[in-house]
């Protein structure tokens, strides 16, 4: 089993989400699933950063992958993460 600190996991997930935002490939779906499976292991602050990154991408129209319907999935993930608080 590979061990990773809570801080390292949080940073990795934040970077992964920011990379995947707006991608039009398999990557957004894969990253969203990883975030859902590991959200309970990261800090509330890191979850808030992920939510903020998603909301900012939507607000500033940087793209959430609209071409293949990832926009709704990203926003659902943000809502789900907010409910974990």
VOSE-870070 format. One record per residue (C-alpha): x, y, z; chain; residue in three letters. Coordinates in nm, 4 decimals, padded with zeros to 6 digits. Layout:
residues N
X	Y	Z	A	ALA .
...
end
This chain:
residues 85
00.0000	00.0000	00.0000	A	UNK .
00.1282	00.3435	-00.0898	A	UNK .
00.1034	00.6040	00.1828	A	UNK .
00.0670	00.9755	00.1219	A	UNK .
00.0141	01.2570	00.3679	A	UNK .
-00.3168	01.4393	00.3850	A	UNK .
-00.1427	01.7569	00.2693	A	UNK .
00.0202	01.5880	-00.0311	A	UNK .
-00.3076	01.4234	-00.1304	A	UNK .
-00.4916	01.7550	-00.1091	A	UNK .
-00.2323	01.9351	-00.3211	A	UNK .
-00.2349	01.6520	-00.5752	A	UNK .
-00.6135	01.6607	-00.6076	A	UNK .
-00.6211	02.0402	-00.6388	A	UNK .
-00.3608	02.0290	-00.9170	A	UNK .
-00.5395	01.7427	-01.0900	A	UNK .
-00.8736	01.9247	-01.0861	A	UNK .
-00.7180	02.2436	-01.2207	A	UNK .
-00.5477	02.0477	-01.4979	A	UNK .
-00.8662	01.8605	-01.5923	A	UNK .
-01.0969	02.1642	-01.5969	A	UNK .
-01.1902	02.2361	-01.9557	A	UNK .
-01.0279	01.9220	-02.0959	A	UNK .
-01.2275	01.7427	-02.3591	A	UNK .
-01.1048	01.3898	-02.2984	A	UNK .
-01.1421	01.1063	-02.0504	A	UNK .
-00.9400	01.3047	-01.7917	A	UNK .
-01.2245	01.5083	-01.6304	A	UNK .
-01.4309	01.1969	-01.5617	A	UNK .
-01.1340	01.0153	-01.4186	A	UNK .
-01.0330	01.3073	-01.1930	A	UNK .
-01.3888	01.3669	-01.0720	A	UNK .
-01.4129	01.0005	-00.9705	A	UNK .
-01.0788	01.0156	-00.7875	A	UNK .
-01.1877	01.3302	-00.6010	A	UNK .
-01.5154	01.1662	-00.4961	A	UNK .
-01.3331	00.8563	-00.3734	A	UNK .
-01.0754	01.0519	-00.1718	A	UNK .
-01.2556	01.3705	-00.0608	A	UNK .
-01.2985	01.2438	00.2942	A	UNK .
-00.9197	01.2147	00.3276	A	UNK .
-00.8374	01.5785	00.2467	A	UNK .
-00.8855	01.8874	00.4582	A	UNK .
-01.1945	02.1042	00.4425	A	UNK .
-00.9694	02.3848	00.3199	A	UNK .
-00.8495	02.1748	00.0266	A	UNK .
-01.2088	02.0818	-00.0578	A	UNK .
-01.2944	02.4522	-00.0540	A	UNK .
-01.0066	02.5274	-00.2933	A	UNK .
-01.1348	02.2616	-00.5333	A	UNK .
-01.4881	02.4039	-00.5178	A	UNK .
-01.3547	02.7554	-00.5718	A	UNK .
-01.1482	02.6395	-00.8722	A	UNK .
-01.4552	02.4809	-01.0323	A	UNK .
-01.6792	02.7796	-00.9625	A	UNK .
-01.4207	03.0267	-01.0944	A	UNK .
-01.3771	02.8267	-01.4151	A	UNK .
-01.7542	02.8390	-01.4654	A	UNK .
-01.7852	03.2062	-01.3760	A	UNK .
-01.5023	03.3291	-01.5940	A	UNK .
-01.5958	03.0970	-01.8792	A	UNK .
-01.2545	02.9321	-01.8855	A	UNK .
-01.4498	02.6261	-01.9768	A	UNK .
-01.5691	02.3195	-01.7969	A	UNK .
-01.5680	02.0953	-02.0994	A	UNK .
-01.9006	02.2120	-02.2361	A	UNK .
-01.8468	02.0334	-02.5676	A	UNK .
-01.9002	01.6940	-02.4074	A	UNK .
-02.1274	01.7776	-02.1165	A	UNK .
-01.8727	01.7983	-01.8374	A	UNK .
-01.9985	02.1388	-01.7209	A	UNK .
-02.2917	01.9882	-01.5343	A	UNK .
-02.0746	01.7146	-01.3842	A	UNK .
-01.8159	01.9636	-01.2568	A	UNK .
-02.0868	02.1763	-01.0960	A	UNK .
-02.2446	01.8656	-00.9402	A	UNK .
-01.9046	01.7747	-00.7952	A	UNK .
-01.8696	02.1245	-00.6472	A	UNK .
-02.2165	02.0969	-00.4907	A	UNK .
-02.1362	01.7498	-00.3538	A	UNK .
-01.8094	01.8720	-00.2002	A	UNK .
-01.9888	02.1635	-00.0349	A	UNK .
-02.2360	01.9230	00.1254	A	UNK .
-01.9466	01.7363	00.2913	A	UNK .
-01.8810	02.0319	00.5210	A	UNK .
end
